[in-house]
Structure formats: structure tokens, C-alpha cells
Amino acid sequence: MPDTAHPPLAITMGEPAGIGPELVARIWHKRHELNLPNFIYVGSSAALNAIDKELPINLIPDIPGLVSAESDSLTVLEVSLPSPLQPGTLEPENGTAVTKSIDLAVTAALQGHISGIVTSPIHKAALYQAGFDAPGHTEYLARLCGLKDNQSVMMLATQGLRVVPVTVHSPFKDVPKLLTTEKIIHAGLVTAHDLRHRFGIATPRLAIAGLNPHAGENGTIGMEEATHIMPAVWALRDHGVTVSEPQPADTLFHAEARQNYDAVLCMYHDQALIPLKTLDFWGGVNITLGLPIIRTSPDHGTALSLAGKNEARLDSMVAAIRQATKMAARVGQFVQ
């Protein structure tokens, strides 16, 4: 266990041919201007040098070396790439290094050497070619933490709005059959727990969006509110969670309505993401709830077409670093 009271955050490499390494290098140079804490990078130094040959790097070979993290150079826990790198060009053989970067960061977090993880975007199609068999980043992190895929919960957040999609990357036609009372209960319990422990909200208030227009309008426009959602509301209230009845989604996200809750449980992906990205397209943060470690991520992809051009916006990665920093500082302040 490191002897520092405030271990650094770690940023994973993500897809090395994408904008992840570039964002890390540019943010490191601007860290004082942006008032960001010290952080380390878990990934390939070659990926950083391909973007910025002048970047000062403190290379360490293994996790115990993190105790020597420096502030006048970027500490890199090295993960070598099997194949040469060209920004913007996928090389599936490097997928093994992408997953190793995540593996090392999670191990370091579980051991207490880092305070949390900010993950750079991965390219799932390339990872699948390298043998990656998890549905996605979030599920893979859950597995590394010894949990089942469905135990973690995805939250998207920006200033003034937090949303949790109960069903995530599912075709809309499949949502009604995938949406179960048990899933809603699980999402609500995990969200309420982490709002207390990771966000410092002593008594979280959850709103629940209805699945159908007008939240079903008493069964005239759909029955899922009565058959699936209300039983979950009753169960959550039995667990002491402050939660609304199903609300019409079209009146749930305006400024006045947002004053009445701390997070919204949404029934499907776009119901959650459209209001958040309308409110703040560039600065949203992906947060994984339900893990024994802190994990945030920028709410964008690998942007291969921008890699190496110094054009990618920093907003979401900066927001993800700040969010992880706040969460790490609050751990342990609120105990059940």
C-alpha cells in the first residue's frame, strides 16, 4: 500500500490509434492552468511519443513503482504495443495492450496505489478481433472487480443533470422485453448507494421516467408503468430510497424540474442521453456505479479521424478527471 494519503488518478491508454494518448499529453501540459491534480498514465509511452516527442516521461515498469510518481514529468506505467503505431489507423494486434492497460489500472486501484481510474475510449470492434469477449468497457471492469456483468450501472453526468439508463445499448424494439422490475430495482439501489458514498448526497432523490408517452396515461398508452415500473418504485421505497412515481419524460428535464431530483432512472439509452447531450454536448462524463473502485470516462469515442491532428476537444476528458477527483475525495465521508 502506498504511503501517500492521496494516491494519484490513473488514466488508461484506450485505443492507442485514437485520441486518448493525445488528450492525455495535451492535458498534462495544461494541468496547472486547468487546476487538475497529478495523474499517471497506464499505457504505451510510444503512443504518447507519437503525439508529443517532447513530453517528459517518468517510466516505471510495474505497479509498486507508482509510489515514486513525480509531478514534473508524466509517470507512465508502461504497456508495450505488439505492433507499430500510426495515429488514426487501427491495428487489432494492439488490442492485447489495450486490455492490459485496463487490467493494470484496475489492479492498482484495488490495491490502493491509485485513487481512481479515468478510462480513455476503446474501439470495441478492434478489441473483438483481438479476442475481447465482454459486451463492453463497463462489463469488463465489473469482471475485473470480481462482479457479474450486470452488477455495474452506467451513469452519465454533467453540471445539473445525472441520468442512468436502465437498459443501455439495446435496440429500441427490444426494450419492453428487456426492461424488468428487477433491473429497475437494481439500478435504483446502486444509484442511491453511490450518490451517498461517492457524491456526498446524504439523502438522494431519484426520479423515474416512464417508458411510454405521458408515462402510460393510466394504462391508455401502455401498461409498463403499472406492470414493471411501479412495483420497482414500491420495492425501492421499502429499501428507504426516495423515489418518484413514473414521470412523463417530456416534462422531466427542463430547468425547474431538475431542481427536484439528484438523478433520473431512464428506461432506455436515448431517453437518458438526448437531454444530457442537449444540455452539455461536449462536457458529459460516463461514470460506472456499483464498483469497489472509482471509474469515470469521457463521453465520446476514439475519434480516429481526429487522432494526431491536435483538434480533439479536451472538455469531456477534463470533466472526467475532475469528477473522479471529487468522487475520490468523498469516499468514506458518508457511511450507511
Buried (B, 14 or more C-beta within 10 A) or exposed (E): EBEEEEBBBBBBBBBBBBBBBBBBBBBBBEBEEEEBBBBBBBBBBBBBBBBBEEBEBBEBEEBEBBEEBEEEEBBBBBBEBEEEBEBBEBBBBBBBBBBBBBBBBBBBBBBEBBBBBBBBBBBBEBBEBBEBEBEBBBBBBBBBBEBEBEBBBBBBBBEEBBBBBBBBEBEEEEBBEBBBBEBBBBBBBBBBBBBBBBBBBEEBBBBBBBBBEBBBEEEEBBBBBBEBBBBBBEBBEEEEBBBBEBBBBEEBBEEEEBEEBBBBBBBBBEBBBBBBBEBBBBBBBBBBBBBEBBBBBBBBBBBBEBBBEEEBBBBBBBBBBBBBBBBBBBBEEBEE
